[in-house]
Amino acid sequence: MLGHALAIESPMPRSVARDDARGFVREHHGFVTRVLWSRGVPRGALDDAVQQVFMVSLPQLGSIRVARSFLYGVCVRVALEQLRSARRHVLPADGDAEQRQVSPEPQPDELLSAKQRRAQLDDVLAGMPEDVRTAFVLFELEDLTMREIAEVTGTAPGTVASRLRRGRELFQAAATRLRARAAREETP
C-alpha cells in the first residue's frame, strides 16, 4: 500500500505554505513516531508508517483543528494497516542487520546497555493491554493531560484515569521484577 501511496502525487493545497508543512512535520514527528510505536508498529516499519501518517495529514493541514487528536486518529489507522500488512508479508528475520549498523559516537558497551534498557521497556509496554498501554504512553511519555487523552481516544476521563492507574501498577511491578533480576545477576 505504501508503494502505491508513494506513486500517487497528491499536491498540497495552495493555501498551505511549504514552510508550514515542514514546521508541522518537525513539530509532530516525535509524537507520531511514539504513537505508532506504542500501537505496535515494528521498529523496522516505523519510518514508513510515519511517512504515511504525514502523507495523509499534510493535504488536510488547513482544515485540522486539533493537530494531536487528528494525528492520533491517523496513527491508529496507519498502525492497524501496518500490522495487517506485516501479518500478510512475513519476511525472514535479519538478525545481523542491527549489528552491521555502526555509530562513531557511543561506545559499544553504552550502545548495548541502551539497547537492553530499550528492549526491557518495549517488553514491559508490550505486556500491557493495548488500551492501558495507550493511556500510559500518552500520559507518561507524551505529556498529554487526562482530558486530552480522553478526547484523543474517545473515552471517558474516568476510564482514562483507571487505565493510567493500571498502567502505572503494571509498570511498577515490572520494574520491581527487573530490579530483582538485576540484583540476582550481580550477586556472585
C-alpha positions as CSV (number, residue, x, y, z in Angstrom):
1,M,0.0,0.0,0.0
2,L,2.8,2.4,0.8
3,G,4.5,1.9,-2.6
4,H,1.1,2.7,-4.2
5,A,0.7,5.8,-2.0
6,L,4.2,7.0,-2.9
7,A,3.5,6.6,-6.6
8,I,0.5,8.9,-6.3
9,E,1.4,12.5,-6.0
10,S,-1.2,14.4,-4.0
11,P,-0.4,18.1,-4.3
12,M,-0.7,20.1,-1.2
13,P,-3.4,22.8,-1.3
14,R,-2.0,26.2,-2.3
15,S,-3.2,27.7,1.0
16,V,-0.7,25.6,2.9
17,A,2.8,27.0,2.5
18,R,5.7,24.6,2.3
19,D,7.2,26.1,5.4
20,D,4.0,25.4,7.3
21,A,4.2,21.8,6.2
22,R,7.8,21.5,7.3
23,G,7.1,23.1,10.6
24,F,4.1,20.8,11.1
25,V,6.2,17.7,10.4
26,R,9.0,18.9,12.6
27,E,6.7,19.7,15.5
28,H,4.8,16.4,15.4
29,H,7.3,13.9,14.1
30,G,8.2,12.6,17.6
31,F,4.6,12.4,18.7
32,V,3.6,10.4,15.6
33,T,6.6,8.1,15.9
34,R,5.9,7.3,19.6
35,V,2.2,6.8,19.0
36,L,2.8,4.4,16.1
37,W,5.4,2.5,18.3
38,S,3.0,2.3,21.2
39,R,0.4,0.9,18.9
40,G,2.7,-2.0,18.0
41,V,4.3,-0.9,14.7
42,P,7.6,-2.7,14.5
43,R,10.8,-0.5,14.6
44,G,11.7,-1.5,11.1
45,A,8.4,-0.2,9.7
46,L,8.2,3.0,11.8
47,D,9.8,5.3,9.2
48,D,7.3,4.1,6.5
49,A,4.4,4.4,8.9
50,V,5.4,8.0,10.0
51,Q,5.7,9.0,6.3
52,Q,2.3,7.5,5.6
53,V,0.7,9.5,8.5
54,F,2.1,12.7,7.2
55,M,1.1,11.9,3.6
56,V,-2.5,11.6,4.8
57,S,-2.2,14.6,7.1
58,L,-0.5,17.3,5.1
59,P,-3.1,17.7,2.3
60,Q,-5.6,18.4,5.1
61,L,-3.4,20.7,7.1
62,G,-5.6,23.8,6.5
63,S,-8.6,22.1,8.0
64,I,-7.1,20.3,11.0
65,R,-8.4,21.9,14.2
66,V,-6.6,19.9,17.0
67,A,-3.4,18.5,15.5
68,R,-2.6,15.8,18.1
69,S,-6.2,14.5,18.1
70,F,-6.2,14.3,14.3
71,L,-2.7,12.8,14.1
72,Y,-3.6,10.2,16.8
73,G,-6.6,9.0,14.7
74,V,-4.5,8.8,11.6
75,C,-1.8,6.9,13.5
76,V,-4.3,4.4,14.8
77,R,-5.4,3.6,11.3
78,V,-1.9,3.5,9.8
79,A,-0.7,1.2,12.6
80,L,-3.6,-1.2,12.0
81,E,-2.7,-1.2,8.3
82,Q,1.0,-1.8,9.0
83,L,0.2,-4.7,11.4
84,R,-2.2,-6.2,8.8
85,S,0.4,-5.9,6.2
86,A,3.1,-7.3,8.4
87,R,1.0,-10.4,9.0
88,R,0.5,-10.9,5.3
89,H,4.1,-10.4,4.3
90,V,6.2,-12.1,7.0
91,L,9.9,-11.7,6.0
92,P,12.7,-13.8,7.4
93,A,14.4,-12.0,10.3
94,D,17.8,-10.5,9.6
95,G,19.5,-10.9,12.9
96,D,22.7,-9.3,11.8
97,A,21.1,-6.1,10.5
98,E,21.4,-4.2,13.8
99,Q,24.9,-5.4,14.3
100,R,26.0,-4.0,10.9
101,Q,25.0,-0.5,11.9
102,V,28.0,1.5,13.1
103,S,27.9,4.6,15.1
104,P,31.1,6.6,15.6
105,E,30.0,8.3,18.8
106,P,28.8,6.0,21.6
107,Q,30.9,3.1,22.8
108,P,29.8,-0.4,22.2
109,D,29.1,-1.1,25.8
110,E,26.9,2.0,26.0
111,L,25.0,1.0,22.9
112,L,24.4,-2.5,24.3
113,S,23.2,-1.1,27.7
114,A,20.9,1.4,26.0
115,K,19.6,-1.3,23.7
116,Q,18.9,-3.6,26.6
117,R,17.1,-0.9,28.5
118,R,15.0,-0.1,25.5
119,A,14.2,-3.8,24.9
120,Q,13.1,-4.0,28.6
121,L,10.9,-1.0,28.2
122,D,9.4,-2.5,25.0
123,D,8.8,-5.8,26.8
124,V,7.1,-4.0,29.7
125,L,4.9,-1.9,27.5
126,A,4.1,-4.9,25.2
127,G,2.9,-6.8,28.3
128,M,0.2,-4.2,29.0
129,P,-3.2,-4.4,27.4
130,E,-3.4,-2.1,24.4
131,D,-5.9,0.4,26.0
132,V,-3.8,0.6,29.2
133,R,-0.5,1.0,27.2
134,T,-2.0,3.7,25.1
135,A,-3.1,5.8,28.1
136,F,0.2,5.2,29.9
137,V,2.3,6.2,26.9
138,L,0.3,9.2,26.1
139,F,0.4,10.5,29.7
140,E,3.9,9.4,30.8
141,L,5.8,9.8,27.6
142,E,3.8,12.3,25.6
143,D,2.8,14.6,28.5
144,L,-0.8,14.7,27.4
145,T,-3.3,15.5,30.1
146,M,-6.0,13.0,31.1
147,R,-8.6,15.3,29.4
148,E,-6.5,15.4,26.2
149,I,-6.2,11.6,26.3
150,A,-9.9,11.2,26.7
151,E,-10.5,13.5,23.7
152,V,-7.9,11.7,21.6
153,T,-9.0,8.2,22.4
154,G,-12.7,8.9,22.6
155,T,-13.0,7.5,26.1
156,A,-14.4,8.9,29.4
157,P,-12.0,10.8,31.7
158,G,-12.7,8.3,34.4
159,T,-11.8,5.4,32.1
160,V,-8.5,7.2,31.2
161,A,-7.7,7.6,34.9
162,S,-8.3,4.0,35.7
163,R,-6.3,2.8,32.7
164,L,-3.5,5.1,33.7
165,R,-3.6,3.8,37.3
166,R,-3.5,0.2,36.0
167,G,-0.6,1.1,33.6
168,R,1.4,2.6,36.5
169,E,0.7,-0.5,38.6
170,L,1.9,-2.8,35.8
171,F,4.9,-0.7,35.1
172,Q,5.9,-0.6,38.8
173,A,5.5,-4.4,39.1
174,A,7.6,-4.9,36.1
175,A,10.3,-2.5,37.3
176,T,10.4,-4.3,40.6
177,R,10.9,-7.7,38.8
178,L,13.7,-6.2,36.6
179,R,15.5,-4.7,39.7
180,A,15.3,-8.1,41.5
181,R,16.6,-9.9,38.4
182,A,19.5,-7.4,38.1
183,A,20.3,-7.9,41.8
184,R,20.4,-11.7,41.4
185,E,22.7,-11.4,38.3
186,E,25.1,-9.1,40.1
187,T,25.4,-11.4,43.2
188,P,28.3,-13.8,42.7
